[in-house]
Amino acid sequence: MKEIGIKIMDPRIEEDKAKITSNQDIALEVERLLGPGDLQGKKILIISGSTAEKVDPIRILTNRASGKTGIELGLEAYRRGAEVAIIHRWKLGLPFKEVYAESAREFLDSAIQELSKGYDALISSAAIADYTLDPYEQKIKSGQDLTLKLKPTAKVVKVVRSSYPDLKIVGFKAETNVPEEELILRAKRSMRISGLNLMVANDVGHGGMGSDENRVLIIDAHEVKKADGKKSIIARKVMDALAAILDASDISRV
């Protein structure tokens, strides 16, 4: 049946028993088969959600990023035919490859290792920690003043760009309570410094982090587009922009 183009879906295993695939997974495969296919043959790596920097065996430093946008980006890329992998702190049983990482260093190492397998694009939607520390080997006792010495982490997109100069990279820029013009200026500056092809910028001072909806600016070398609503809708518009960049790159190589 596979030889004549029929898609066979494996059962899900629960309590050592094979059960029919969920309606949600079946619907996703139908969308992939009937979708535009404009990312078919492309490999896309997404890094998503928050990192966690170990303070001691119990405590961590983290942030409020939920990873919802990264998951929606992965699902949208999958619907459109891409081979997708996602690096994040969860194991959610997504229909594509999941790589578990926790600290900023682990996110970076996992990204470099995965990219060595050959990818067309990286989407860096994760809220990577800007600072880390040397963790305590034992639990810190409570009830006393405590000073932690933080040190900066490496910027994932900068390291990736230096290692993969031809890779298409989508970055995310979060600011708080700044005018739109200033947000655009800062996003464009980050694009230029890190050599990004596309930037998604938003002001988290007005919401978006941890919620199901957001309002963002999608910025490329030529224009700025606004997108707002559910994160699934935003993911679709980001993928529209990335697909156009990848298509233009393919045409230029012909």
C-alpha positions in Angstrom: 0.0 0.0 0.0 2.9 2.4 0.7 4.2 1.7 -2.7 1.1 3.2 -4.3 1.2 6.3 -2.1 -1.1 5.3 0.7 0.0 6.8 4.1 0.0 4.2 6.9 -0.1 5.6 10.4 1.4 3.6 13.2 -0.7 3.0 16.3 0.1 4.9 19.6 1.3 2.7 22.4 -0.3 3.2 25.8 0.2 0.8 28.8 1.9 -1.7 26.4 -1.2 -1.8 24.2 -1.5 -0.6 20.6 -4.3 1.9 20.2 -5.6 3.8 17.2 -3.9 7.1 16.4 -5.6 10.1 17.8 -8.0 12.2 15.6 -5.6 15.2 16.0 -2.6 13.2 14.6 -4.8 11.9 11.7 -6.0 15.4 10.9 -2.4 16.7 10.9 -1.3 14.0 8.4 -4.2 14.8 6.2 -3.2 18.5 6.3 0.4 17.5 5.4 -0.8 15.4 2.4 -3.3 18.0 1.1 -1.4 21.2 2.1 0.6 23.5 -0.2 3.8 21.5 0.1 5.9 24.6 -0.2 8.4 23.4 2.4 8.6 19.8 1.0 12.1 18.6 0.9 13.3 21.3 3.4 14.8 20.5 6.8 13.9 23.0 9.5 15.3 23.1 13.0 13.4 25.0 15.7 14.7 25.9 19.2 11.9 26.7 21.5 10.7 27.7 25.0 12.7 28.5 28.1 16.1 27.3 29.3 17.0 26.4 32.8 20.3 27.2 34.5 21.1 25.0 37.4 21.7 26.8 40.7 21.9 23.7 42.9 20.5 20.2 42.7 17.0 21.6 43.3 16.8 25.2 42.1 17.1 26.7 38.6 17.1 30.1 36.9 14.5 30.2 34.1 12.0 32.5 32.5 8.3 32.6 31.5 8.6 31.5 27.9 6.1 28.7 27.3 7.4 27.3 24.0 3.9 27.5 22.5 5.1 29.6 19.5 7.9 27.1 18.8 5.5 24.2 18.8 3.1 26.0 16.5 5.9 26.8 14.2 7.0 23.1 14.1 3.4 22.0 13.4 3.0 24.5 10.6 6.3 23.6 9.0 5.3 19.9 9.2 1.9 20.6 7.6 3.7 22.2 4.7 5.9 19.2 4.1 9.1 20.0 5.9 11.2 17.6 7.9 11.2 19.2 11.3 13.2 18.8 14.5 12.6 20.8 17.7 15.0 21.4 20.6 13.2 22.2 23.9 12.8 21.2 27.6 9.8 19.0 27.1 8.9 15.6 25.6 5.4 16.1 24.2 5.1 13.3 21.7 5.0 15.6 18.7 4.9 14.0 15.2 8.5 15.1 14.5 11.8 14.8 16.1 12.2 16.2 19.6 15.6 16.9 21.2 15.7 17.5 24.9 17.9 20.3 26.3 17.9 22.3 29.4 20.6 24.9 29.8 21.7 27.5 27.3 24.9 25.5 26.7 22.9 22.3 26.0 20.6 24.2 23.6 23.7 25.5 21.7 25.5 22.1 21.7 22.3 20.4 20.6 21.7 22.9 17.8 25.2 22.6 16.4 25.1 18.8 16.5 21.7 18.7 14.8 22.6 21.2 12.2 25.6 19.1 11.2 23.1 16.7 9.7 22.2 19.2 7.1 19.4 21.7 7.5 17.9 24.5 5.3 16.8 26.8 8.1 17.0 27.4 11.9 14.2 29.2 13.7 15.5 30.5 17.1 12.2 31.1 18.9 13.6 30.0 22.3 14.1 32.5 25.2 17.8 31.5 25.8 19.2 32.6 29.1 21.6 35.5 28.8 23.4 34.5 32.0 24.4 31.3 33.7 26.4 30.4 36.8 28.6 27.6 38.3 26.1 25.6 40.2 26.4 24.5 43.9 27.0 20.8 44.3 24.6 20.6 47.3 21.4 22.3 48.1 21.8 25.9 49.3 20.6 26.4 52.8 17.7 28.7 53.2 17.2 31.7 55.6 20.4 33.5 54.7 21.5 36.3 52.3 22.8 34.9 49.1 24.7 36.4 46.2 25.0 34.5 42.9 27.8 35.4 40.4 26.3 35.3 36.9 28.3 35.1 33.7 27.1 35.7 30.1 26.1 32.8 27.9 27.1 32.5 24.2 24.5 33.8 21.7 23.2 30.8 19.8 22.4 32.6 16.5 25.8 34.2 16.4 27.7 30.9 16.9 25.4 29.1 14.4 25.9 31.9 11.8 29.7 31.7 12.1 29.5 27.9 11.6 26.9 27.9 8.9 27.2 31.0 6.7 24.6 29.9 4.2 21.9 28.7 6.6 18.7 30.7 6.6 18.1 31.9 10.2 15.0 33.3 11.8 15.5 35.1 15.0 13.1 36.4 17.7 13.5 39.7 19.5 11.6 40.5 22.7 11.5 43.9 24.2 9.4 45.5 26.9 7.4 48.7 26.8 9.1 50.5 23.9 7.6 52.4 21.0 7.0 50.4 17.8 9.6 52.4 15.9 12.2 51.6 18.6 11.3 48.0 18.5 11.9 47.9 14.8 15.2 49.7 15.1 16.4 47.2 17.7 15.2 44.2 15.8 17.0 45.4 12.6 20.1 46.1 14.5 20.1 42.5 15.9 19.4 41.2 12.4 22.5 43.0 11.1 24.8 42.0 13.9 23.8 38.4 13.9 23.4 38.0 10.1 19.8 36.9 10.3 17.5 36.5 7.3 14.2 37.2 9.2 13.3 38.6 12.5 10.1 38.2 14.6 9.9 41.1 17.1 7.4 41.7 19.8 6.9 43.8 23.0 6.2 41.3 25.8 5.4 44.2 28.1 2.0 44.1 26.4 1.5 40.3 26.6 2.3 37.3 24.5 4.7 35.4 26.7 3.0 32.3 28.1 -0.4 33.1 26.4 -2.1 31.6 23.4 -2.1 34.8 21.4 0.5 37.4 20.5 1.2 40.5 18.4 4.4 40.6 16.4 6.3 42.3 13.6 7.8 40.1 10.9 10.9 41.8 9.5 12.9 40.9 6.5 15.4 42.8 4.4 12.7 44.7 2.5 9.6 45.2 4.7 7.9 45.0 8.0 4.6 43.1 8.4 2.3 42.9 11.4 0.7 39.7 12.6 -1.6 39.2 15.6 -3.9 36.7 16.9 -3.5 33.0 17.9 0.0 31.7 17.8 -1.0 29.2 15.2 -1.9 32.1 12.9 1.4 33.9 13.6 3.3 30.7 12.9 1.6 30.4 9.5 2.6 34.0 8.6 6.2 33.4 9.8 6.3 30.3 7.7 5.0 32.2 4.7 7.9 34.6 5.0 10.4 31.8 5.5 9.1 29.8 2.5 9.5 32.9 0.3 13.1 33.3 1.5 13.9 29.6 0.8 12.2 29.8 -2.6 14.1 32.8 -3.6 17.3 31.1 -2.5 16.5 28.1 -4.7 15.8 30.3 -7.7 19.1 32.1 -7.3 21.0 28.8 -7.4 19.4 27.7 -10.7 
